[in-house]
Amino acid sequence: MKLSENLDKVAWSLLDKGLYVLYGFVVILQIRKIEPAELGLYGILIALHTWIFVVADSLFLQSIIQFGFDAKTERRANSFSLIFLTLFVVSFTFAFSFLANFWIEFFNESGLVKVAIFLPWLSILTIPRIYCLKFAYKHSNMFKVFIVDAAFFITMSFLTIFLFFTQPTFTFYTLIKIYLTGTVLSSFVAIIILRKQIRLGFLGDLRIKDYFKFGLPMMFLSLFQSIPRQLDVLFLQYFFQSKTVGIYYSAKTLFRLFEEALNAGYSLVYPTAVRLIAKNRKDELESLIIKSTSFTFLGLISLFILLEFGGSSFFIRFFLPNKYLLSVDFFNVMLVSTLFMPLQLYASIMIAEKKLRLVVIYFFLATLFSVLVFVGIGVIKLATLMPLGLVAYYFIIGTLVYFQLRKEHNYKLIYLFQSIKDILSFVQYKFKSKD
């Protein structure tokens, strides 16, 4: 659990999340060329697409890690995951498309027909990328994660820049063309570089019953997580217009930097926790808890201070046209969520400790409170306060997880600042080694 012993994994993970930052700047070019209403429809498509794979990942793909370190269950878990993932994605997305007229009437938005048309094909093309990436996370091979994500984001970045200088305006179809191109190329790269880590077959003793016994609670967990994080745009679409959704989505795109920092923590912490618990290495598990929450807190709080106190207003006003200025208010409210994010990493360790039901209860309560906030603000028509639903979600999770962490591991809030001491010790060690 020493930083120096895992520096390569941390470095590649940071570089991988750097791709999200890079693409965030590219998205600004997209936003400058597109009308808010068109961006709103695209945002709904991406939100639904992301939600589908968040739920599918927990129901089907998390088992690749959970059962993947035992030769008796590994091959069957991999095979079950591929088969059930494909069946779920295909059936769900085409069912959504079949009900296109219902969604148009329910949300009072005729443009949703475009979402219904593209959702199945985009999702099917994403399956190889998401499936293969799980094996990179399983082995904590952050270099291969970086390569696959680079194929995705760099492709979309170059195509965006090319179209930015060759087309007068962007539409929903322009952004779909960009996203589909990146998806196809990254799926191809994922298959090429990760195929040797994928061991398929039906030999072993993993029963489908046991597979779903683990996967179903994980699905409910992700379902609750994803409602405020991915489907918030649907609440806006119901109470407001696609134009408002587009402005909100522009702020949410920038906020995704923080959510991806949290996701990076999950991808490193959960597989490590599973291995440490299996080997009964309790001291290292305690160290993992402290270091993961502390380093995440240091990064997020630094960005929070920089952006909340003038940085976000300067950045958005400088880069985005006037029709998107309302996104400053959206973004600044969202930023409050970052104060409660770091402790949420312990939820992944609770899952590794087989306390999944308790985690599901925590996320259910947080999601319920979040939905009530979204609906309440929507009813009173205060659009700029809609991000408070997201803040409420992270606040409830952070609070509940903290009390559990204090109870089980005697965790103290002062541990959030442990990373400062670790960084100083690491720098001091490097200087001494040079001498």
N, C-alpha and C positions, 0 to 999 in steps of 0.2 A: 504493500500500500504506500510505498514511498514514491514521491513525485518523480524522482530520478529514474526509477525502475520502470515507470509507465509513460515516460515522456513522449515516446513515439506514438502511442495510442492517443494521448491527449493532443499532441501536435496535429495529427491527421484529422482528429475530430474537430479541432478548431479550424483547420483549413477547409474541412467539409462545410462547416457552418459559415465560413467565409464566402462560400459559393452562394449561400442564401443572401448574404449581405450584398454581394456583387449583383445578383439578379434583382435585388431590391432597387438598386440604382437603374437597372435596365427597365424595370416595371415603370419607373417614373417617366421614361421615354414613351412607353405605351400609353400611360395616363394622359400625357400632354397631347396626344393625337386622337383621343377617343372621347365621345360624349358620355357624361355620367350614366345616362339610362342604359346605353350599350354596355358600359363597364359593369353596371349592376347585374345585368343578365349573365354576363360572363362570370361574375363573382358567384352567382347562385350555382352555375354549373360546376365550378371548381370546388365550391363548398360541398355540394352533394357528392361529387367524385371523391373528395378527400374523406368525407364521412363514411362512405361505403367501404373504403379500404381501411379506415381506422377500426370499424366494427369487424370487418373480415380478418384483419390482422390478429385481433385478440381472440376471435372465435376459432380460427384455423391455424394461423401461422405462429402464434406464441408457443404452441405445442412443439414446434421444431426445436426450440431451446429447452423447454421443460422436460421433454422426453429424449432429447438429442444426445445426452451424455451417457446413455446406457445402450450398449450394443443390442440388447434384447428388444428395445422399443424404437430405436432410431429410424430404421428404414420404413416401418409401418407409419410412424408419425409423419415422416416426409411425404409419403405417398398419400395418406389421408388428407394432408394439408393441401396438396396440389389439386386433388380431385374435388374436394368440397369447396375450396376457394373458387375454382372455375365455375362450378354449378351455381354457387351463390351469386357471384357477380353477374353471370349471364342472365339468370332468372330474375334477379331483382331489378336490374337496369332495364330489361325489356318490358317488365311489368310496369315500371315507371313510365316508359314511353307509351305503352298501351293506354294509360290513364291520362294522357296529355290534356285532353279536353277538360277533365275534372280539375287539374291543377290550374289551368288557364282561368276557369270560372272561380275557383276558390281564392286565388290570389289576385284576381282581376287584372291579369297581365297576359296579353296575347303573345308577347315575345317569348313566353316560356315554351312555346312549341319548338323553338331552336334548341333549348336546353334538352328537351325530350328526345330530339333527333340525335344529338351528338353524345349524350351520356353513355349509351351502351358501347359504342365503338371506342370511345376514349378509355373506358374502363377495361375492356377486353385487351386492348393494346398495353395497358399498364400491368397486367397480371405477371408477365415474366420478370419485369423489373422489381416489383414488390416481393415476389416469391424468392427470387435469387438473393436479393439483398438480405433476407432474413438469415442466410447462412454466413454472410459476412459479419453480421451482428452477433451471431451465435459464437463465433470464434474471436470476437472482438478485433476483427481485421478491418480497422478503420481506413487503411490505405485503399482497400477495394471498394469500400463504401464511397470514398472520395472519388475514385475513378468513375464509378457508375453515375454518381450525382454530377460530376463534371461533364459527362456526356450529355446529361439532361440540361443543365443550366447554361453551359457554354454554347451549346447548339442554339438554344432559344435566345441567348444574348446576341450572338452574331446575326441571326435571322431578324431579330427585332431592329438592330442597328441598321441593317441593310434596308429593311422596309421603311424605317423612319426617314431615311434620306431619299427614298424613291416613291413613296406614296404620300399624297397630301393629307389623308386622314386614315384612321384605323376604325374598323368596325368589329362587331362580335366575331365575324368570320375570320378576320385578320388574326385575332388573338388565338382562335381555335387552331388555325393553320400553324402558328408558332408552337403551341403546346403539343399538338399531335406530332410534329416533327421531332421535338425533343424527346417525347415519350417513346417513339419507335426506335430512335437511335440508342437511347439509354437502356431499353429492354434488350436490344441486340448485344450491347456491350456487357450487360449483366450476365447473359447466358454464356458468352464467350469466356469471361474471366472467373466465373463461379461454378461452372458446370461440374468440375471435378470434386467440389465439396458436397455435391448433392447425391446422396446415396438413397436410391429408391428400391422398393421391394415390399413384399408382404410377409416375409419371414419374421418371426418374433412373437411376443406375447402381449402386445398392446391391443386391448379390445376397443372397439368403437365406443362402447359405453364409457370406458375410462377416458378416452380421448375427449368426448363431449362433456364428461363430468368436470374436467379441468377447463375446457374451452367456453362452456356456457356462462359460468360466473364471470370469466374474463370478458365475454361479450357484453354482459350487462354493465360491467365496469366501464368499458369503452363507450358503450351507448350513452351512459350518463355523462362521461367526460366530453363526448363529442357534441352534445346538444348545445351547450353554451359556447364551445370553442369553434365549431364549424357551422352549426345551423342558426347562429344568431342572425345571419342575413335574411333568413326566412321570416323571422319576427319583424324585421324592418320592412320587408316586402309586403307583409300582411297589413301593417298599420300605416305604412307610408308609400312612397312611389319608388320605381326603379332608379330614378335620379338620385334619391336619398341613399338608396342601397349602394350605388356606385361611389358616392362620396365616402360613405362609411367603409366600403371595401378598400378604397385607396388608403385610408388610415389603418385598416386591419392588415393590409399587406406590409406596411412598415412595422406594425406591432409583431408580425410573425417572427421577426428577428429574436424576440424574447422567448416566444414559444418554442422556436427551434433550439435555443440554448437549453431549454428545459428538456426537450426531446433528446438532445445530445447527451445530457446527463443520464436519462433513462437508458439509452442504448449502451452506455458504459457500466452503469451501476447494476442493472438487473442480472445480466449473465454472470458478472463477477460475484454478486451475492449468492446466486444459485450454487456456484462452485464452492464458495467459502462455507456455506451452510452444509453442503454435502460432505465436506471434509472436517466439519466441526471446528473451524478456525475462528473462534469467537472474538479474539482480540483484534484480528484483522477486519472482521465485520464491523466492530465498533469504530475502527479507524476509517473504514469506508464510509460509514454514516456521517462522521464528522467532516471528513475532507470533501465529500461530494456536496453536502449542503453548504459548506463554507465557501468553496471556490465558486459555486454557482451564485451564492449571495454576493460575493465580491464583484463579480462581473456585472450582475444585474443592477446592483445598487449604484455602481459607477455610471452606467448608462442612464439610469433613472435621474440622477442628479444633473447630468449633463443636458438631458433632453427636457425634463420637466421645467427647468428654470431658464427657459428661453431658447434652447437648442432646437426643439421640435418646431416652434413657431418660425424661427429663422430658416430652417431647412425646407419646410413645406412651402412657405411663402416665396422662397428663392427659386425652387425647382418646379412648382406646380402652377398652372394657370389660375386665375381668380375664381373660376367656377368651382374649384376644389378647396377653397380656403376654409370651408366649414370642417374639413378633415382635421384641422389643428385642434379644434375643440374635442372631436371624437378621440383623437390620439392621446391627448393629455389626460383624459379620463381613463383610458385603457391603461396608461402607464402606472396607475396606482396598483394595478394587479401584480406588478413585478415584485412588490414588497412582500408578497405572501407566497411566491412561487418556490423558493429554494427548499423549504421544508417538505414540499410535495414529493420530492425525490424519495423520501422514506416510504412512501406508499408502494413503490416498486420492490423495496426490501421486505415490506410486510407481505407482499405476494409471494416472494421467494421463501418467506417463513411460514407459508401456508395459512395466512390470515386473510385469505381472499374475501370471505364473506363480510368481515369487518370493513375492509376497504370499499367493498361495494356499497355498504350502508353509508359510509362517509360520503362517497361520491353521489349517491342518490339524494342525500340531504342537501348537499351543495347545489346539485342541479335543480332540485325542486325550488330552493330559495332563489336561484338565478332566474328560473322561468317566471316565477312570481314577480320579480323585479322587471324583467323584460316586458311582461304583459301590463303591469301597472303603469310603467312609463309610456308604453304604447297607447294605452287607453287615454292618458292625459295629454298625449301628442307632444311630448317634449323630446324631440329626436336627438338632440345633442347629449341627453343623459342616458341614452340607450346602452352605452358601454358599461354602465353601472351594473348591468346584469352579469357581465364578465367579471367585474371587480368582486361582486358578491360571491360568485363561484369560487374564485381563488382564495378569498378571505375565509370562507367556511372550511374549505379543504385544509388550508394552512393551519387554522386554529385547531381543528380536530386531530390532525396528524401530529401537531406539536405536543398535545396532551398525551397522546399515545406514546410518542417518542420519549417523553419525560418519564412516563410510567414504566416502560419496558427497558430503557437504556440509560435512565438518569441523565437525559440530555438537558443541557442548559443553553439559553439563548446566546450566552457569551461565546459558545462554540462556533457561531456563525462568523466570528472574526479570526478563527484559527488559521485561515488561509494566509493572512498577512504574516503571521509568525513563520509559517512554512515557506513562503516565498523568500522572506528575508534570510532564513536558514539556508535555503537552496543557493541563493546568490552568494552568501558568505562562504559556503562550501566550495563553490566554483572558483572564487577568488583565491582561496587557500590552496586549492589543488594546482592552480597556475604557479603559485609561489614554490 
